[in-house]
């Protein structure tokens, strides 16, 4: 599948069309991917930078929802552990067909490990945040089934 096809597939999966599709392209690069540029941006570690941003944003959305709900502290911890776990993010990514859209490390062939899938979901959330902000991230999280309960 070509670049445009992967970007379009990911946009369809998450229910959001990017203003800057190159940031989504960066999010689809696994660590060790042979892709080194996304538009004008250099990619050094695949989607790791975006994944760190996305992981933080995911936690922020969950904790903000908890804070506004007046629920017990343990509920915030449970939401982060359940919704933000690598196992859950891996499951969500695969259910939405993202595994076929990731540019993997050439040494792994087309295999997408659970860690790579979860990092890609986080990277996509980071890319959405950079492209359109927190409210759109919340919408994408709902689309993917990652919204606060």
Buried (B, 14 or more C-beta within 10 A) or exposed (E): EEBEEBBBBBBEBBEBEBEBBBBBBBBBBBBBBEBEEBEEBEBEBBBBBBBBBBBBBBBEBBBBBBEEEEEEEEBBEBBBEEBBEBEBBBBBBBEBEBBEBBBBBEEEEEEBBBBBBBBBBBBBBBBBBBBBEEEBBBBBBEBBEBBBE
